Amino acid sequence: MTHIFYLFSFFTAFLSPFYLSAQTPTPLYASQSGFIAPLDIPLVLSGNFGEFRGDHFHTGLDFKTQGKEGFPVLAVADGVVSRVKVKPWGYGHALYLKHSDGTTTVYAHLSSYALPISEWLLERQYSKRSFSIDSRPATEISFSAGDTIGWSGNSGSSGGPHLHFEVRDENEKPINPLQWGFNIADSQSPKVGSLRVIPLDAQGLENRSRTLEVKSGGVFEIPSGHVRLAVEANDQLDAASNVCGVYSIEVFVDGDLYSSLFIDTLDFSTNKDMNAHSYYPEWKSSRTQIHRFTPLPGNRLPIYDFTPVVNLEVTEDSTMNISVRCSDAHGNITTKLYTLLGGSSLEQALESSQSASVFCPAMPSTEATLEDGGVKVVWPKRSFYNREIASLQVFSNGEFFIGPEDAALAKSFRVHLNDLEGDLSKLVAVRLSEKGIRMGVEVCELEGDLVTFSSRIMGRYKLVRDTIAPRLLPKFSATPLVSNGNLVFHLEDDLSGVSKVEGFIDKEWVLLRWNPKKKTAVYSASDLHHVPGVKSQITVRVEDAVGNESFWIGSVEMGK
């Protein structure tokens, strides 16, 4: 049984001169100059650089826009438009400006662009017959610092109106924009929570089912043996309640520097390794930002300044004193102290593979393959970040479980299914929670009688045929025409998801501005790709990811 002892006199002695005299990290804030703010409103952040997001680190700053769209977005320095990117998802409407010093600034989730860009974009979309565009204007479009380049919005995968802003170096690597000294109030120190102690067995396997949570301020008894450590840490700024990410973490063990990391530059080619830096089981289940102190063997992130060469070992009847010092980009610091007391060792047998039909060791350097009951799973080399036990269990109802579910992957695994009966077309693999709730969908491919799909998330899956076409109808009434002359359609798909939207007026292609969040597709009358005052035949086609189609065809008298 674990015991906690509160020894206040011990901690008074533990505050050695080393903790009081340790060098304070230089604040990142205002280390560069030359940029103005991208918005002419009070600057409030809803997200910062290095914050955990989905399966990656956040690579910029999210500026709040008071819950509204339409604020002018300003060029932070003189620059030339190097890229215009429009997609239904992701950054939505984004603009890239190249500056004379080699840096690029990125402005994302815009509602619209300044006139020279919007005119070029509309012509490009019609010439390519595509809403999605990723291109550079052939004729140079330049802006001076302070010019309006567009207006703030909520496009793409944005969760609410805001401006996402990035700075990238000459190699397109994102840099923390707070180096440029934007006027953002931050007097709050980072919040550092409980330590996570992850036991290891003799082969270096993590027994995450026996991870211990250790609070600061006491002595905590743990089973002796080799361990890895992680800590819960996040930040918050003055003007908003949003949970943000920290800038640096330094760890000292018994007075000596054990590890340190600084999140000031990232790399898109390795950014999804955030899953390996986080304590993945809790990030996946509760979105708690827990930072590992040392990188796993397959972790390629460039954020680590100092790391140990061996794992920590807690011996029986010994104490290990751990200090975690966390700072934000404005130089606010929080230090927390933890003490581990080694208890008797415990059998570290892993539980994850006990119910599996088949399982095998898996390492970052090798391919792993398991096959059972007509299901074959292949993990390519460098899929795993650490040594793991890969597992597969096939159930009598046709569902199957791929594990370990609590391990992050650097690459997708591939599932091959044979000996299936019935119609094999339009199959999708649905990932289920423990309660059978749908958590995600992967579209299957058919190669002869072999059904395959790929995923980066392990867990329980079942195959389902998607035979229902997307829902498509006018948004507000029997006619798609609204008072401003636009055509507005509602579209959605419940399983594989909408993948393509096309519109035609009198058989000529027209641009439909597709917004998956609002489930709308809009033809703007201002495009003038119709004949005003006469009835036109409108055709809209929507296709889902497995090829089911829906059409809306009708006659509408278009206005000016």
N, C-alpha and C positions, 0 to 999 in steps of 0.2 A: 504494500500500500504506500502511496506517495504521501510524504509529509512536508509541510511548510513550516519553517521556523522564522519568526520575526526577531531578528537580532539587530536592534538599532545601534547598539554600541559597536557592533562589527562594521556597520556601514560608515560610521564616523571615522573609524580607522582606515576604511577602504578608500576614502577620498584622498588619495596620495597626491604629492606635488605634481606628478605626471598629468593628472586630470585637470589640475588648476592651471598648468602652464602650457598645455597643448596648444599648438598654433591654431588660431582661428582661420578658417577658410576665407579667402578673399571673395567678397560678394561678386556674383556675376553681373549684377545690375550696373548699368552705365559704363561698361568697360569698352564700348565702342561709341562712335558718334557719327552723325551725318544723316540719320533718318528722322523724318517727322512722323507723327502718329498717322495711321491709316484712316482714322475716324475723327471728326471734329465734335466729339461728345465726350463726356467723362469716361475714362477707360476702366472698364470692369471686366475681369476675366471669369469665364465659366469653365475654362480648361487651360492647362499650361503645357509646356514642353516637357516630355518625359513621363507624363501621366499614363497609366495603364489604360489601354483602349482595346476592347475586343481581343484580337490576337496580335497586337502590336503596341509599340510606344506611340503616343501622340507626338507628331513632329512639328507642331506649331503652337500658336496662341489662339484661343477662341475668345473674341471680344463680344460681350453682350451688346445688344442693340435695343435695350429697353422693351423687349417683347414685341418689337415692330420690325417691319421691313421698310426699305426705301431710304435709308441714310446714305448720303454721298460717301463713296469709298475713294480715298485719296492715294495717289502715288506717293510713296514714302521718300522717293528720290527720283532724279531724272532717269528715265529708262526707255527701252524699246520693247514693244510687245514681241515676246519670243514664242508664245504658245497660247492658244485659246482652246480650252477643253470643255466640252458640254456632254454630260451623260445624265440618264435618269437617276443614277445612283451615285455613290462616292461623293466627289467634290461638287457635283451638280454643274453649275456655271462657274468656271474658274478662269482666272487670267494670270499669266506669268509675265513679269517684267524683268528684262536683263539690264543690269547697271554697269557702269564703266569700270568698277572695281572687280568685275567678274561674278559678283553675287547675283542671285535671282530672287525676287520676292513673289510670293504666290498669294492670291486673294480668292477665296473659295466660298461657295454657297451663295453667290450673287443672285439677285433677282433680274438684273439686266446690265448691259454694258453701255459705255459712252458711245456716241453716235458713230464715229469712224469704225469702231469694232462691230457694233450691232449691224451696220449696213454690210460690212464684209461677211459677217457670220451668216446673215440671212441668204445672201447670194450663194455662199458656200453650201449651206444646208440644202438649198434647192438644186444646185448643180450635182451634189452627191446623193440627192434623194434620201437624206438621213437626218434625223434629229441629232444623233450623236456625232460630234465632230472633235477631232484632236489634230490641230494643224497650226501652222504659222502663216500669217498674211504675207503674200508675195511682195507687196508694197509696204515699206517700213511705216509703222505707226508708232510715234514717239509721244511721250508725256514728260512734263516737267514736274518737279516736286510740288505737291499740293493740288495738282490737276485732278479733277474727278474722272476716274477710269470706269466707274460703274456704280451700282447701288446695292446696298446690303440686302440679303434675302434669306431664304430658307430652302434652297434648292438641293437636290441630291439626297444623300442620306442624313442630312442635318436633322437633329432632334428638336429644333426650335430656331427662331430667327437669331442669327449671329454672323459674325465675320470670322472665318478661319484664315489666319495669316501665318505665312512661313517665310523663313530666310534660308536659302540654300547657297553653298559655296560653289566655286568654279567647277567642282566635280559632281554637282547636284546632291551633295550630302547636306541634310538639314542641320542647321545651327540654332541654338537657343536664341530666339529673338530678343530676350531680355538683356542680351549683351548691348543692345542699342538704347537702353535707358529710357524706355517709355514710362510715362508718369502714372504708375500704378501703385496705389497705396497698399502696403503690406507690412504691418507691425506684428503679425502673428507668427509664432514659432511653429515648426512642424509638430505634428502629433505622432508620437512614437508609442506603440502599444506593446502587445505581448510578444515574447520571443517564441519561435517555433523550434523544437528540438526533434530532428528527424533521425531515427536510429538506422544504422547500416549493419548488414550482416558481413560475414567474412569474405564474401565475393563482391562486396561493394553495392549490393542491392539495397535500395531504400525501402524500409517497412513503413510506408506512409500511413497505414491503418493504426500504427502505434505512435504517431507523432504527438508530442506533448506540448502544451501551451503553458508558458512560464511568464508570470507577471513580474514586473520590476519591484524592488523594495523588500525582498525577502530571500531566503535560502530555499531552493527547491530541490528535492531529492529525485534523481532519475536513475534508471538502470545504467550500470557502467558499460562502456563499449565505445565504438566509433560512432560519431554523429555528424550531421550537417545542421547548420543553423540558418534561420531566416527571421525577419522581424517585420511586424506590421508598421507601416509608416506612410503618412500622407501629409498634405499641406492644405491650408486654407488662407485666403486673402481677406482683406478688411471689408470690402464692399459686397461680398456675395457669400452664400453658404455652400457653394459648389466644392466638392472634394477634388483637390488637385494633386499633382505629383511632387515629390521632393527633388532636390538638386544633387545632394551628395550624402553618402553614408560612410562613416569611418568606424571600424570595429577594433577594439583592443581586448586582448585576452591576457589576463594576469599582467597588465601594464604594457604589453608589447603590441605594436600594430599587427593586426591579423589580416585585415582586408580593407580596401577602400574603393569607392566607385564615385564617378562624377558624370552626370547625365547632361552634357553640354553639346555633344555632337553625336548624331546617329547616322545610320547607313541603311537606305531602303533595301539593299540586298540581304541584310541580316536582321531587319527590324522585327520580323515575326518571331525571332528568338526571345522576345519578351516573355513568351510562354515558358521558356526554360529559366529565365531569371526570376519570374514570379514563383510563389509556391502554388503550383497549378491547381491542385484539388480545391483549394479555397477560392482562388480567383475564378475558376469555372463555376462553382456552386453559388458563391455569394458576392463576387466582384470585390473582394477584399484585397487591397494592395499590400502584398507581403513580399519583401525583397530577400532573395537569397544573398548570403554574404560572399559566396564564391561561385564561379560559373561551373555548370555541369560540363562534362567532357565535350559534348557536341555544341555547346553554346559559343557563337561567334561574335557576340556583341562587343563593340569597341569601348564600353563604358568603364571597364575595370582598370583601376590605376595600380592596385597592388593586391595580389592573391597568394594564398599559401600553396605549398606543393603537396601537402598531405592533409587528410581529414583529421579533425579534432578527435581526441580520445579522452573520455572521462573515466578515470580509474576509481575503483571502490575505495570509499572512505576519504577521498580527496575532494577539494573544492576547486572550482574554476570560476574566476571572476571576469565577467564580460561587461564592457562598457560600449554602448552604441551612441555615437554622436551624429546627429542628422541636421543638415542645414538646408535652407531654401535659397533661391537665387538672389534674394535681397539680404542675405547674411544673417537671418534669424536662425538661432541654434537651439536644439533640444538634446540633452544627454540623459540617457536612462542606464541604470545599472542592474545587472542580473547576476545571481550566483547559483551555480549548479553544484550539488553535492552528489558524488558517486555512490550509488547503492549497489546491491547485488545484481549480477548480470541475469538477463532473461533470455530464454530461447527466442530467437528472432525469426522463426519460420514464417515465410510469407503466406498470407491467407488468400491472395488474389487468384491463385491458380487451383485452389483445392477442389472447386466444383467444375472446372473446365474439362471438356472432353479431351482436348490435346493442348499441350503448352511446350514452350522451348525457350532457352535463353536468347535474348536479343541484345545486340550491342550496336553502337553507332557505326562501327567500321564494317559491319557485315549485313548481308541481306538475310531476312528471316521469312520462313514460309511455314504455314500450317494448313492442313487439309483434313476435313472430316465431314461425313454426311452430305457430300455433294457441294460443300462450300470450301473454297480455297482462298486464303488471305496471304498476300505478298507485301512485305514491308521492304522497300529498296534500301540500299546502303545509305547511311546518314539520315535515316528516318527518326531514330531514337536519339535523344540527347544524353542518355545515361544507360548503363546496363539495366535491363528490365527482364521480366518474364512475360513473353507474349503468350496469349491464350485465345482459344476458340471453343465455344460451346454451341452446339446445334440443338434446338428444341423440337419436340414432336409436332408443334403447331406451325413449323416452318420458320419461326424466328431464330435468330442467332446472335450470340454475344461475342464481341471482339474486345480483348483487353490487353493491357491493363487500362481501365477507363480513366484512372486518375493520373495518367502520364501524358505529357504534351508530346507532339510530334513535329519534326522539322519538315517532313515531306508527307504526302498523301500515301496511304496504303491502297492496294488494289484488291478488290473482291471479285472472284470468279465463281459463278454458280452454274452447275450443270444438273442434268437429270430432272429438270423442271417440266411440269406438265401444263397443258392448256396453252392459251394465247400468250406469247411472250413479248408482244409488242406493247409499247407505251408503259413500261414498268418503271417505277421509281422505288428507291430504298428509303424508307421512313425510319428515322432514328427516334427511339422512344425513351422516355424517362422511366424511372422505377415504377411509377404509377400508370404507365401506359400512355402518357401525354406526348403528343407529337412535338419533337424538339428541333427537327430539321429534315430536309428532303434532299436526296441526291438522285439525279436523273441517270437511269441505266442505259447502257449501250447493248445492242444485240449483235453478236458475231456468230452467225449460223444458229446453233442451238445453245450457245454460251452467252449468259447474261453477265455483264460486268458493270462495276461502278467504282468510283474513287472517293475517299474522304480523308480528312485529317483529324477527325474526332472519333475515338473509339467508344463503344457502347453497344446497346441492344438495337438490332435492326429487323425490319420485316419488309417484304416486297409487296407492293400494291400497284394495281393497274389504274392509270389515270385515263379515264375515258370521257370525262366531262369537259366540254369546251368552256373557254372563258365566258364570263358574263359580260355582255356589251349592250348598252342602251343609252338613250339620251339622259343627261345628268338630272335635269330638273322637271321635264314634262315629256309629252309625246314627241315633241320636236327638239332637236339639239340646238336650235337657234335661240340665243339670249338677246337681251335688249341692246347690248353694244354691238351686235352684229356677229359676234363670235359663234362658233359651233363648239359645244361642250358635251363630251361623252363620258359616261362612267364605265370603267373596265376593271375587272379583277379575276383572279383565278385562285381556287382554294388549295391546290395541291402542288403541281410542278411550277406554277407561277407564270405570269405573262412574260414572254420573251421578245415579241415583235408587235409593233403597231404601225399600220399604214392607212393613209387617207387619200381619197381621190375625189375631185370635183369634175364632173363631166369627163371621167376617165383620165384626167390629168392628175399626176401626183401632187399632193399639197402637204405642207409641213403640219404635223400634229405634235404639239408640245406635250410630251408624256410626263406626268407626275405620279410615280407609283405611290407616294405617301398619301396623296389626295385621291388616288384611283381615278384620275381624270386624264383625258387627252383633248387638247384644245386647238382648233384652227382659229387663228387671229385674222379678223376681217381686214386689219391694216396691212396684211401681206398683199392684198389686191390680186390674188390668184383666182378670182371668180368674176362673173359678169353681174354687176349690180342690177337689181330690179327685175330679173327674170328667174324662173325656176331652174334650178340646177340639180342634177342627180348627184347625190352624196353617197359614197361607198367607203365604209371603214372595215378593215380586216384586222382581227386580233388573233394572235397565235400563242399557245403556251409552249413550255419547254419540251413537250413530247409530240408536238405537231397538231394538237386539236385546234380547230379554227372556229371563230365566230364572225359573222358579217352583220352589218347594219346597212341597209340600202333604202334610200328615200329621196323624195324631191323636196327641196327647200328653196324658197325665194330669198336670195341673199340681198342684203342692203349694201349701202355705200361703205 
